[in-house]
Every structure is written in structure tokens, then in C-alpha cells.
Amino acid sequence: MKLHALALLAISALLAMPAVADERLRQIIADPDRPAEQAERDQFRNPFETLSFFGIRPDMTVVELSPGGGWYTEILGPYLRDDGQLIAAHWNLGGDNVPDFYRRIRAQYEDRIADTDRFGDIRIISFDPPSLVDLGEPGTADLVLSFRNVHGWKRAGTFRDVARAAHAVLKPGGVFGIVGHRLPEDSEQDPDARSGYVHQSWVVGVLESEGFRLVEAAEINANPADTADHPNGVWTLLPGLRVPEGEDVEHFRAIGESDRFTLKFVKR
């Protein structure tokens, strides 16, 4: 059977799958050993609904892009521990002028996931587009995930490099799931995305031009109270609350976290 026919079969099978709603995922999210300050964010980040929307299963090979402090790793690692594989494409510490906070956060991340009884054998690789974009053997991942990273790649001008790296590592019909801070379409986009917000249409346009097809855009992580025009951008809101002196902190706390798009793409 030709490759394109195999890809079509894989995509059809994927789209026919019901939303994953397994008890194991619920139990891991509710695990009291999850850090309490992370669990407090569930009301805004909706991890069960988000991961189910992306179609995660415990036997998958999953690549998490730029996991930072590991908010989603705390769920993905235990979930994939027994039957799957989590690959953490983390910050590159090998270059010149690496920010100290990159070193600190990655060290904390590595220390946390060293608990293999809890997290299993998570493979950490350095990811630094456009120079370091190898996410693994081509066609081996079932799912690539990005949470609240797109603005950084827009600022650096490397989002197409990210898209190509994700496309290369995914199996035919594999899923690229993205959650990002959403800028209203009628608001002017800062080319450097210094506010942290980006147009959903821009993300879709880039990925569809790089070999992906948008399956569905969900409102799982939407927040209508977020006007996306705050003095310090998205970081004015929770969890950062970088509120300028003289501004009403409680006003921004009440908004919650940012309005976010949740996009599911498949590799064509």
C-alpha cells in the first residue's frame, strides 16, 4: 500500500476515535502528590479536557515542547510512565549567554523528574530553533504538544522551524496540539508578540502551510473576561500578576488566566 494511502487510513482512524476520557488521567490530575500550587491552576488550564481533546492515550510517544517548569509534565510523565514515552524538548543550555533563569528552571525540572518511580524514564533533549530542531527519529511520535509557547517563537521568528520539526517527528496522521494566548482578530498584532498574545488565524495559517490540517479549534481554555490589552501583557494576569504600581491587583486577579486558543492539527 502506498504511503499516502497509509496516511489517509491513519488519519481516518484517528478522527474516528472518541474523546479520551479515561479514569487514569483523572486520577493523575487529582493526585495529592501533585504540587498544590500547580493544581490550583487546573480551573484555568483544564488539563483533563485539554489532553482528552488532543486524543492522548497512555501508550503514546509524546513530545512536549519547551515544558519550562513542568506544569504539564507533572501529568504527562505519570500518565505515560508504564506504557508510553514522554520526550521533553527543553531549553538548550549549551549556547552563549544563556539566561540564568533558564539554567535554574531546567535544573529544577531535571531534579523533579529524577523521581522515576513517579515519572518513569522521561527523555530530555535540547530544543533551540532554528539551530537545534531534532525531536527524534522521523515518523515516531504520536503527539506533539505546546502549551503557551507560541508567542516566544513568533518573537524569535522561529515558528516555522518549530512546525517543520513537529511535522518531521510525527507519524502520518499524528497530532500537533497547541494552546496559546489569544489576541482578538480585530486587534493589531505586534510582530514581536511582546504582549504574549498572538492571532489564532496566524497560527493556523503557518501550520497549514507546513503540512498540517486543522481538525478542530476548541474553546476549552477560553476566557471571555480577558481583553488582552493589559499594561504588562499576558503577564499582568495570573499566575504572574506583574501589575504596575498603582494599578488594582485584585482587578487582574479576578480576570484569572489569559484567554487561550486550543488547536488540534493532524499531519497530512
Backbone torsions as a table, in degrees:
resi	resn	phi	psi	omega
1	MET	NA	135.7	-177.8
2	LYS	-68.5	156.5	-175.3
3	LEU	-59.4	-41.8	-177.0
4	HIS	-66.5	-32.5	177.3
5	ALA	-68.3	-39.4	176.1
6	LEU	-62.3	-41.0	179.8
7	ALA	-63.0	-41.8	179.3
8	LEU	-64.3	-38.4	177.8
9	LEU	-65.1	-41.4	-179.5
10	ALA	-65.0	-42.1	179.3
11	ILE	-64.5	-43.5	-179.9
12	SER	-61.7	-40.9	178.8
13	ALA	-65.2	-40.9	-180.0
14	LEU	-63.1	-45.7	-177.0
15	LEU	-69.7	-24.4	179.6
16	ALA	-79.6	-13.2	-178.0
17	MET	-68.8	137.9	172.8
18	PRO	-70.1	161.2	176.3
19	ALA	-59.5	132.8	-179.2
20	VAL	-71.6	126.7	-179.4
21	ALA	-141.1	61.3	-173.3
22	ASP	-94.1	151.2	-175.8
23	GLU	-66.5	-29.6	179.6
24	ARG	-61.4	-43.2	179.5
25	LEU	-63.7	-42.6	177.6
26	ARG	-60.2	-42.9	-178.1
27	GLN	-64.6	-39.7	-179.7
28	ILE	-67.3	-41.2	178.1
29	ILE	-64.2	-35.7	-179.0
30	ALA	-87.1	0.8	-176.2
31	ASP	-60.2	124.6	179.9
32	PRO	-64.7	-14.8	177.2
33	ASP	-79.2	-11.1	170.5
34	ARG	-64.1	138.5	178.3
35	PRO	-56.0	132.3	-174.8
36	ALA	-59.6	-37.7	-178.4
37	GLU	-67.7	-22.9	175.2
38	GLN	-81.3	-42.4	179.4
39	ALA	-60.8	-29.2	177.9
40	GLU	-61.4	-23.2	-178.4
41	ARG	-82.5	-9.4	-176.4
42	ASP	-56.8	-35.3	-178.4
43	GLN	-62.6	-23.9	179.6
44	PHE	-100.8	-29.0	-172.0
45	ARG	-102.8	-14.3	170.1
46	ASN	47.1	58.7	-172.1
47	PRO	-64.3	-37.5	-179.7
48	PHE	-64.2	-49.5	-179.0
49	GLU	-64.7	-38.7	-177.4
50	THR	-68.1	-49.8	-179.2
51	LEU	-67.5	-34.2	176.2
52	SER	-65.6	-40.4	177.9
53	PHE	-59.7	-38.7	-179.9
54	PHE	-77.2	-8.2	174.9
55	GLY	82.4	28.4	-176.7
56	ILE	-64.9	146.2	173.3
57	ARG	-134.8	153.7	-174.0
58	PRO	-71.0	-9.8	179.5
59	ASP	-102.3	14.2	-176.4
60	MET	-85.2	157.2	163.9
61	THR	-96.1	118.3	-173.0
62	VAL	-122.0	132.6	174.2
63	VAL	-106.2	121.4	174.5
64	GLU	-102.6	118.6	-178.0
65	LEU	-84.5	131.3	174.7
66	SER	46.1	65.4	-174.4
67	PRO	-73.5	-5.8	176.4
68	GLY	57.6	-125.9	-179.2
69	GLY	-78.1	-8.9	172.9
70	GLY	96.6	28.4	-179.2
71	TRP	-57.5	-48.5	178.9
72	TYR	-79.2	-26.5	176.9
73	THR	-60.7	-32.7	178.9
74	GLU	-59.9	-22.4	177.4
75	ILE	-100.2	-46.1	-175.1
76	LEU	-65.3	-42.0	-177.4
77	GLY	-58.4	-57.3	178.7
78	PRO	-61.6	-34.8	-178.0
79	TYR	-66.6	-38.4	-176.5
80	LEU	-94.5	-2.9	-170.2
81	ARG	-52.3	-47.6	-169.7
82	ASP	-85.2	-40.0	-170.7
83	ASP	-120.9	-9.8	-176.4
84	GLY	-120.8	-162.6	179.2
85	GLN	-146.2	128.1	173.7
86	LEU	-106.7	128.0	175.1
87	ILE	-111.9	120.6	-179.4
88	ALA	-100.2	108.4	179.3
89	ALA	-88.6	87.2	-168.9
90	HIS	-96.0	178.5	-179.5
91	TRP	-61.4	145.0	176.8
92	ASN	-84.0	124.6	179.6
93	LEU	-103.8	7.3	-174.4
94	GLY	-91.1	-9.0	-177.0
95	GLY	-85.7	-176.8	176.8
96	ASP	-83.9	151.5	174.0
97	ASN	56.4	41.9	175.9
98	VAL	-71.9	126.6	-179.7
99	PRO	-58.8	144.1	-179.2
100	ASP	-59.9	-35.6	-177.4
101	PHE	-70.0	-26.6	172.8
102	TYR	-62.1	-47.1	-179.5
103	ARG	-62.5	-43.4	-177.2
104	ARG	-64.9	-46.7	-176.2
105	ILE	-69.4	-40.8	178.7
106	ARG	-66.1	-38.4	177.8
107	ALA	-61.9	-41.6	178.0
108	GLN	-64.9	-39.2	178.3
109	TYR	-61.8	-49.3	-178.4
110	GLU	-63.4	-37.8	178.6
111	ASP	-64.9	-40.3	-178.5
112	ARG	-66.0	-46.8	-174.8
113	ILE	-80.8	-0.3	174.4
114	ALA	-65.2	-16.1	175.4
115	ASP	-76.2	85.2	-173.8
116	THR	-71.5	-22.9	176.0
117	ASP	-61.4	-33.8	-179.7
118	ARG	-89.3	-45.0	-169.4
119	PHE	-101.9	-12.3	-174.6
120	GLY	73.7	-161.1	-176.5
121	ASP	-97.8	83.2	176.9
122	ILE	-77.1	130.4	178.4
123	ARG	-94.4	122.4	179.0
124	ILE	-100.8	129.1	173.4
125	ILE	-126.3	156.0	177.6
126	SER	-87.6	134.9	-177.2
127	PHE	-131.4	118.1	-174.9
128	ASP	-150.3	74.7	-178.2
129	PRO	-63.6	144.8	7.6
130	PRO	-91.5	-2.8	-173.2
131	SER	-81.5	-38.3	-179.8
132	LEU	-117.8	102.3	-175.3
133	VAL	-132.6	12.3	-179.9
134	ASP	-81.6	110.8	-178.0
135	LEU	-98.2	1.5	-179.7
136	GLY	138.0	-178.5	178.6
137	GLU	-58.7	134.6	-179.3
138	PRO	-56.3	138.7	174.5
139	GLY	70.9	29.3	-176.2
140	THR	-114.2	-14.1	-176.6
141	ALA	-97.6	143.5	176.0
142	ASP	-88.1	-29.9	-170.1
143	LEU	-151.1	131.0	171.7
144	VAL	-116.7	133.8	-175.0
145	LEU	-125.5	141.6	174.3
146	SER	-136.8	125.2	-179.9
147	PHE	-120.4	111.2	171.8
148	ARG	60.5	40.7	179.9
149	ASN	-116.2	-17.0	-166.7
150	VAL	-59.9	-37.5	-178.1
151	HIS	-59.7	-36.7	179.0
152	GLY	-65.6	-40.0	178.4
153	TRP	-71.2	-32.2	175.9
154	LYS	-65.3	-44.5	-179.8
155	ARG	-60.7	-39.5	-177.7
156	ALA	-83.3	-9.9	-178.5
157	GLY	72.3	29.1	-174.4
158	THR	-118.7	12.0	-175.4
159	PHE	-64.3	-33.7	177.1
160	ARG	-66.3	-35.6	176.6
161	ASP	-63.6	-40.8	177.4
162	VAL	-62.2	-45.7	-179.5
163	ALA	-59.8	-43.0	-179.1
164	ARG	-68.0	-37.2	178.1
165	ALA	-65.0	-43.3	178.8
166	ALA	-64.1	-42.2	-179.5
167	HIS	-62.4	-40.5	-177.1
168	ALA	-66.1	-41.4	-174.3
169	VAL	-79.6	-22.7	-176.8
170	LEU	-75.8	147.8	170.1
171	LYS	-69.5	159.8	171.2
172	PRO	-56.0	129.5	-176.9
173	GLY	82.6	0.5	177.3
174	GLY	-67.4	161.3	-172.3
175	VAL	-108.0	136.9	169.1
176	PHE	-111.9	112.1	-179.7
177	GLY	-106.3	129.9	-175.4
178	ILE	-130.8	132.2	169.2
179	VAL	-119.1	130.3	-178.9
180	GLY	-149.0	161.2	178.7
181	HIS	-71.3	124.1	-169.7
182	ARG	-97.3	125.0	172.2
183	LEU	-92.6	130.6	176.6
184	PRO	-53.9	140.8	-175.9
185	GLU	-63.1	-23.5	179.6
186	ASP	-91.4	6.5	175.0
187	SER	-98.5	143.5	-178.8
188	GLU	-69.2	132.7	179.5
189	GLN	-85.8	122.2	170.1
190	ASP	-69.4	123.1	-178.5
191	PRO	-55.8	-28.2	-179.7
192	ASP	-93.5	-1.1	179.0
193	ALA	48.9	42.9	-177.4
194	ARG	-66.9	-20.1	177.3
195	SER	-80.3	-13.3	-175.8
196	GLY	90.2	-9.7	-177.9
197	TYR	-98.7	142.3	176.6
198	VAL	-136.4	155.7	176.3
199	HIS	-70.8	132.4	175.0
200	GLN	-59.4	-40.4	-177.5
201	SER	-62.0	-32.3	178.3
202	TRP	-67.5	-44.2	178.3
203	VAL	-60.0	-46.8	-179.6
204	VAL	-62.0	-43.9	-178.3
205	GLY	-61.2	-44.2	179.7
206	VAL	-63.6	-48.5	-174.8
207	LEU	-68.9	-36.6	178.9
208	GLU	-70.0	-22.5	175.4
209	SER	-85.3	-5.6	-178.5
210	GLU	-116.5	26.3	170.6
211	GLY	95.1	13.9	176.5
212	PHE	-111.5	159.3	173.1
213	ARG	-125.5	130.8	177.3
214	LEU	-71.2	121.3	177.2
215	VAL	-86.6	-46.8	-176.9
216	GLU	-162.8	145.3	171.6
217	ALA	-111.7	119.0	-176.5
218	ALA	-104.3	156.4	177.5
219	GLU	-104.6	25.1	-178.5
220	ILE	-55.3	-41.6	-174.8
221	ASN	-109.5	26.2	177.7
222	ALA	-74.9	149.8	174.3
223	ASN	-141.4	95.4	-177.5
224	PRO	-61.9	-18.8	-179.8
225	ALA	-76.0	-13.5	-178.2
226	ASP	-87.1	118.0	-179.4
227	THR	-90.8	-6.9	175.0
228	ALA	59.8	29.5	-179.3
229	ASP	-134.8	42.4	-172.0
230	HIS	-87.4	157.7	-173.3
231	PRO	-60.6	-35.5	176.7
232	ASN	-114.6	34.6	177.0
233	GLY	61.8	-151.0	-176.6
234	VAL	-62.0	-24.0	-177.4
235	TRP	-75.9	-6.3	172.7
236	THR	-69.6	-27.1	-176.8
237	LEU	-89.3	176.4	172.9
238	LEU	-61.2	148.4	1.9
239	PRO	-88.0	-5.3	-175.9
240	GLY	-73.7	-45.0	-177.4
241	LEU	50.5	51.4	175.5
242	ARG	-84.9	75.0	-173.8
243	VAL	-93.0	127.1	179.3
244	PRO	-58.9	151.0	178.4
245	GLU	-58.8	134.3	-179.4
246	GLY	95.0	-15.8	177.7
247	GLU	-85.4	158.4	-177.4
248	ASP	-83.0	104.0	-178.6
249	VAL	-60.0	-40.0	-176.2
250	GLU	-66.0	-29.0	176.0
251	HIS	-61.0	-45.1	-177.9
252	PHE	-76.5	-32.3	175.8
253	ARG	-62.4	-39.4	-178.0
254	ALA	-66.5	-26.2	178.3
255	ILE	-66.5	-34.1	-177.2
256	GLY	92.5	-145.7	176.3
257	GLU	-92.7	176.8	-171.0
258	SER	-68.0	159.1	168.4
259	ASP	-71.5	131.3	-173.5
260	ARG	-133.5	141.5	169.8
261	PHE	-86.3	150.8	177.3
262	THR	-130.8	108.3	-168.5
263	LEU	-119.8	132.5	179.6
264	LYS	-115.4	117.5	179.6
265	PHE	-115.6	152.4	171.1
266	VAL	-118.7	148.4	175.8
267	LYS	-73.7	123.7	177.8
268	ARG	-79.5	NA	NA
